[in-house]
């Protein structure tokens, strides 16, 4: 069994570490962070926090656990030549007929249905639903309790806010933020922030 290095020692890093421990897929789980203040102690019990210089070796698998899409993309690109791995909580439901790229995180109670396609380093957070034939672009985040209806197309670096809903078949452009609780009833063709029921562009 390989070791797992989690890059990112914030709240999302703790969630990923918890799922990794629960899965039992790695012989050892440890973490590091660019912030020197997060270079010692434990991220969770049994998950040591180590200085980044001492941990970034080629001998362990890597998961970039950074919530902000731009930073997650930058760190993923910087770690070339490493094995980026997906972490799936054992209480998530992921169809064997879904396609999940490297570096994704799927949290407890999330559902990824048949025909769904997740790009690199996508986050599907607690209780979120990615329905059949949905495509989620690289570095996007489906926040807790969000629902993507069947056939939705989501671009890169999109945040689908907590408790929001995207109706079936709708397309979402790159770099869109959908506010918490929003209901997207029409395609979104331009980057920006959208909120409300139905969702409207705010900026």
C-alpha positions as CSV (number, residue, x, y, z in Angstrom):
1,X,0.0,0.0,0.0
2,X,1.3,3.4,-0.9
3,X,1.6,6.4,1.3
4,X,-0.6,9.5,0.8
5,X,0.6,13.1,1.0
6,X,-2.2,15.6,1.4
7,X,-1.1,19.1,0.2
8,X,-3.2,21.6,2.0
9,X,-3.7,21.7,5.8
10,X,-6.9,23.8,6.0
11,X,-10.5,22.7,6.6
12,X,-10.7,20.9,3.2
13,X,-7.5,19.1,3.9
14,X,-9.0,17.8,7.2
15,X,-12.1,16.5,5.3
16,X,-9.9,14.8,2.7
17,X,-7.7,13.3,5.4
18,X,-10.7,11.9,7.3
19,X,-12.0,10.3,4.1
20,X,-8.6,8.8,3.3
21,X,-8.3,7.3,6.7
22,X,-11.8,5.9,6.5
23,X,-11.1,4.3,3.1
24,X,-8.1,2.4,4.4
25,X,-6.5,2.7,1.0
26,X,-3.1,4.0,2.1
27,X,-0.5,2.6,4.5
28,X,0.1,6.1,5.9
29,X,-1.6,9.5,5.5
30,X,0.3,12.7,6.2
31,X,0.0,16.4,5.2
32,X,1.9,19.5,4.5
33,X,1.1,23.1,3.6
34,X,2.8,26.2,2.1
35,X,2.0,28.1,5.3
36,X,5.0,27.5,7.7
37,X,2.5,27.8,10.6
38,X,1.0,24.5,9.5
39,X,4.3,22.5,9.4
40,X,4.0,20.7,12.7
41,X,1.6,18.8,14.9
42,X,-1.3,16.9,13.4
43,X,-4.0,17.7,10.9
44,X,-6.1,14.9,12.4
45,X,-5.2,12.3,15.0
46,X,-2.7,10.1,13.2
47,X,-2.1,12.5,10.3
48,X,1.2,14.3,10.9
49,X,1.8,17.8,9.6
50,X,5.3,18.0,8.2
51,X,7.5,20.7,6.6
52,X,6.8,20.8,2.9
53,X,10.5,20.5,2.0
54,X,10.7,17.1,3.9
55,X,7.6,15.6,2.4
56,X,7.5,16.5,-1.3
57,X,9.3,13.4,-2.5
58,X,8.4,11.2,-5.4
59,X,7.9,8.1,-3.2
60,X,4.3,8.8,-2.2
61,X,1.0,9.5,-3.9
62,X,-0.4,13.1,-3.8
63,X,-3.7,14.7,-3.3
64,X,-4.0,18.5,-3.6
65,X,-6.6,19.4,-0.9
66,X,-7.1,23.1,-1.5
67,X,-10.6,24.4,-1.8
68,X,-9.9,27.5,-3.9
69,X,-9.9,26.4,-7.6
70,X,-7.2,28.6,-8.8
71,X,-4.8,27.5,-6.1
72,X,-5.7,23.9,-6.6
73,X,-5.0,24.2,-10.3
74,X,-1.6,25.9,-9.7
75,X,-0.5,23.3,-7.2
76,X,-1.6,20.4,-9.4
77,X,0.3,21.8,-12.3
78,X,3.4,22.4,-10.2
79,X,3.5,18.8,-9.0
80,X,4.4,17.3,-12.4
81,X,5.7,13.8,-12.5
82,X,3.8,12.8,-9.3
83,X,1.0,10.3,-9.0
84,X,-2.1,12.4,-8.3
85,X,-4.8,10.2,-6.7
86,X,-8.5,10.5,-6.1
87,X,-9.9,10.2,-2.6
88,X,-13.4,8.8,-2.2
89,X,-15.1,8.5,1.2
90,X,-16.5,4.9,1.7
91,X,-19.9,6.4,2.4
92,X,-20.1,8.1,-1.1
93,X,-22.0,6.4,-3.9
94,X,-20.0,6.4,-7.1
95,X,-21.3,4.4,-10.1
96,X,-18.9,1.9,-11.7
97,X,-20.2,3.5,-14.9
98,X,-19.0,7.0,-14.0
99,X,-15.6,8.4,-15.1
100,X,-13.5,10.0,-12.4
101,X,-10.2,11.6,-13.3
102,X,-7.1,11.8,-11.1
103,X,-7.0,14.1,-8.1
104,X,-10.8,14.3,-7.5
105,X,-12.4,14.2,-4.0
106,X,-15.8,12.7,-3.4
107,X,-17.1,13.2,0.1
108,X,-19.4,11.2,2.4
109,X,-23.1,10.9,1.1
110,X,-22.2,12.3,-2.3
111,X,-23.7,10.6,-5.3
112,X,-22.0,10.3,-8.7
113,X,-24.4,8.6,-11.1
114,X,-23.8,6.4,-14.3
115,X,-22.4,8.3,-17.3
116,X,-21.1,11.2,-15.2
117,X,-17.7,12.5,-16.0
118,X,-15.5,14.3,-13.5
119,X,-12.4,16.2,-14.8
120,X,-9.1,16.5,-12.9
121,X,-9.2,17.6,-9.3
122,X,-13.0,18.1,-9.1
123,X,-14.6,18.3,-5.6
124,X,-18.0,16.7,-5.0
125,X,-18.7,17.6,-1.5
126,X,-20.9,16.2,1.3
127,X,-24.4,15.2,0.1
128,X,-24.0,16.6,-3.4
129,X,-25.6,14.9,-6.4
130,X,-24.0,14.6,-9.8
131,X,-26.7,12.9,-11.8
132,X,-26.5,10.7,-14.9
133,X,-24.5,12.0,-17.9
134,X,-23.3,15.1,-16.2
135,X,-19.8,16.5,-17.2
136,X,-17.9,18.5,-14.6
137,X,-14.9,20.4,-15.8
138,X,-11.4,20.4,-14.2
139,X,-11.0,22.1,-10.8
140,X,-14.7,22.7,-10.3
141,X,-16.4,22.2,-6.9
142,X,-19.9,20.9,-6.3
143,X,-20.5,22.2,-2.8
144,X,-22.4,20.4,0.0
145,X,-26.0,19.5,-0.9
146,X,-25.8,20.9,-4.5
147,X,-27.6,19.0,-7.2
148,X,-26.6,18.8,-10.9
149,X,-29.5,17.4,-12.9
150,X,-29.1,14.8,-15.6
151,X,-27.0,15.9,-18.6
152,X,-25.7,19.2,-17.1
153,X,-22.4,20.5,-18.5
154,X,-20.2,22.4,-16.1
155,X,-17.1,24.2,-17.2
156,X,-13.6,24.5,-15.5
157,X,-13.1,26.2,-12.1
158,X,-16.9,26.5,-11.4
159,X,-18.2,26.7,-7.9
160,X,-21.7,25.3,-7.6
161,X,-22.8,26.7,-4.2
162,X,-24.2,24.8,-1.2
163,X,-27.7,23.7,-1.7
164,X,-28.0,25.0,-5.2
165,X,-29.7,23.2,-8.1
166,X,-28.8,23.2,-11.8
167,X,-31.8,21.9,-13.8
168,X,-31.2,19.0,-16.3
169,X,-29.4,19.7,-19.6
170,X,-28.1,23.1,-18.7
171,X,-24.6,24.3,-19.6
172,X,-22.4,26.4,-17.3
173,X,-19.4,28.3,-18.6
174,X,-15.9,28.3,-17.1
175,X,-15.2,30.4,-14.0
176,X,-18.8,30.8,-12.8
177,X,-19.8,31.0,-9.2
178,X,-23.3,29.9,-8.4
179,X,-24.5,31.2,-5.0
180,X,-25.9,29.0,-2.2
181,X,-29.5,27.9,-2.7
182,X,-29.7,29.2,-6.3
183,X,-31.7,27.5,-8.9
184,X,-30.2,27.6,-12.4
185,X,-33.0,27.4,-15.0
186,X,-31.2,28.8,-18.0
187,X,-27.7,28.2,-19.6
188,X,-24.9,30.4,-18.2
189,X,-22.6,31.5,-21.0
190,X,-20.4,34.0,-19.3
191,X,-18.1,33.9,-16.3
192,X,-19.4,35.7,-13.2
193,X,-21.4,35.3,-10.0
194,X,-25.0,34.1,-10.2
195,X,-27.6,33.8,-7.4
196,X,-31.3,33.7,-6.6
197,X,-34.3,31.7,-7.7
198,X,-34.1,31.7,-10.7
199,X,-30.4,32.5,-10.8
200,X,-29.5,35.9,-12.1
201,X,-26.1,37.5,-12.7
202,X,-24.9,39.7,-9.8
203,X,-21.4,40.6,-11.2
